[in-house]
């Protein structure tokens, strides 16, 4: 691997890490922000709708923007949005302003929805260059960010540290790290010439949408992203409201989830090389199904806390492994990764608010049955990621 590619890969590690740090900082303070706002479960779902609006705008705009300008500017603008959202959310909590918190979440969703799709296009390009899977490790840095953010959030929650100062500090740290690595990304990745865009306006783009294997991969990504996004937005409240934990312990259990995700993604390459993508995705989905079932149906705090490990491990690899499969599923890999990542981030950022409304009606634990069903479906569809597993040398030659 040449030096520039190595610097690029390390920059992507940092750029995956920062949204994880930000989202965990928000998640671990959700009970505190909920109390500052005096919001019910349904009202929190309305606040989270700001996340959905921003997310959909970012997600739907990311693919076309990457095709026109390349991934780098989309990543830069998206990361700035994520960084800037932290103090806005914190200020909204301090002022007991639900609209301001929703606006901060909208900014976060806009940055994350757009930037993360572009980051995955960059990551898939690095995979093709070096000839081996690195997206699980990159997503591992996202999970590492959530773990560190969760640990900090636990400490600040236990110390009753003001939410506004906590999230402002996260924003300052993230901005500093971003400034160091932003210039290491090459320009033009994912950018399509005007002639190619015009040619694809008629036939190739619908061809990607009609690819049945890609559609199945998209469902796997959607299911796993829904499971991860649900934990990111609701796990502390599920533990506090659904299992009777105090807020600090609810945040601690979320930290266990984040740590489990991190471990799964960093060791995933070992199992991928030995068992293949389909077996790994199936085993992951089954572990996630079991973990969710225990959280939902077993009314025991010890069992719920332990089940979160299965939930985290089970959710860890489905998303990045399926993105790798999408990237080598046919021609125009950037468009394929963009399409599948879009499905995932729709679930990641739009699903949790919907669960808020279901939780108000049926309870948060019962609302998780929807997530359980999707993760179980991912286990059934796992063979879709393995159809070209034997053609891995092709990817090396193509790089």
Buried (B, 14 or more C-beta within 10 A) or exposed (E): EEEEBEBBBEBBBBBBBBBBBBBBBBBBBBBBBBEBBEBEBEBBBBBBBBBBBBBBBBBBBBBEBBBBBBBBBBBBBBBBBBBBBBBBBBBBBBBBBBEBBBBBBBBBBBBBBBBBBBBBBBBBBBBBBBBBBBBBBBBBBBBBBBBBBBBBBBBBBBEEBBBBEBBBBBBEBBBEBBEEBBEBBEEEBBBBEEEEBEEBEEEBBEBBEEBEBBBBBBBBBBBBBBBBBBBBBBBBBBBBBBBEBEBBBBBBBBBBBBBBBBBBBBBBBEBBEEEBBBBBBBBBBBBBBBBBBBBBBBEEBEBBBBBBBBBBBBBBBBBBBBBBBBBBBBEBBBBBBBBBBBBBBBBBBBBBBBBBBBBBEEBBBBBBBBBBEBBBBBBEBBBBBBBBBEEBEEBEEEE
